Amino acid sequence: MSLFSNWNGKIIEEEKVFISPSNRSFRYGDGCFETMKVVNGNLLLCDLHFQRLFSSLKLLQFTRQKNLTEGELKSQINQLVNKNGHEELARVRLVVYRGDGGLYDVEDKNAYYIIQSWAGFTNTNVFNETGLRIGIFGDAKKTIDLFSSIKSNNYLGYAMAAMWAKEHRLDDALLMNPYNRVADATIANIFIVDRGIIKTPPLTEGCVNGVMRKYLLHCFEKEGLPHSQTEISSQDLLNASEVFLTNATYGMRWVQQIGNNSYRNTLSSYLHKKFIIPLFTPATF
């Protein structure tokens, strides 16, 4: 059965979506994207997703059409997941791209977009019983600049790290920044627990400005849990008692092993129960 996509406001069969070979996103990765989760027709953390999206469009100097609003996009996402039969549990990807043009001669700065949806997996709503096994990818560095916090369509470093992880039978891989400190994982932000303090790299370390990361930091602040945004070195990974990864689809997943180092999940399982489960539970809406 063919899936449908939303192409610039129109729902069509996915195979009929067309991107020109001269498209700047195809050529240069000129664009950005959001990966979101729908549970029982509700788009989770939608305010944070659209805050990040519109902030990214502004930073990337897109011309944003008047109808490209949070309300309109939410409506189109709901229509699409209903059309595809994914309204109960879905993963949604919204890609924004610029039009055609060369590297220096931008012909079209307008924001075009494609929305896709796929059926979600119920295991993304629960805490992983088996901890992840991850490694450190050394063949690429996550840059630190004005654009490093954006979910950019230029995803080469992460893509190669994901391939490397699969080849080594790992669940994910960490990318380091130019100073050999931890930035983030291929599809997630990283948190560690060090002597009872929850730590995550600040955006100035090159990590993506993750929606779940932002949500959890707000929760930690509100609940008075000891936490900090700080540099994380390889030695800090060795000293940590717990490590967990976060993103908008899975929420939180604990890491059992990095190299020869093993970790517990005492605090991370508590945090998942307190802050993540309520997001994925329909009764909370």
Summary of the structure (lengths in Angstrom):
residues: 285
radius of gyration: 19.1
end to end distance: 31.5
largest distance: 54.2
contacts: 897
relative contact order: 0.14
helix: 33%
strand: 32%
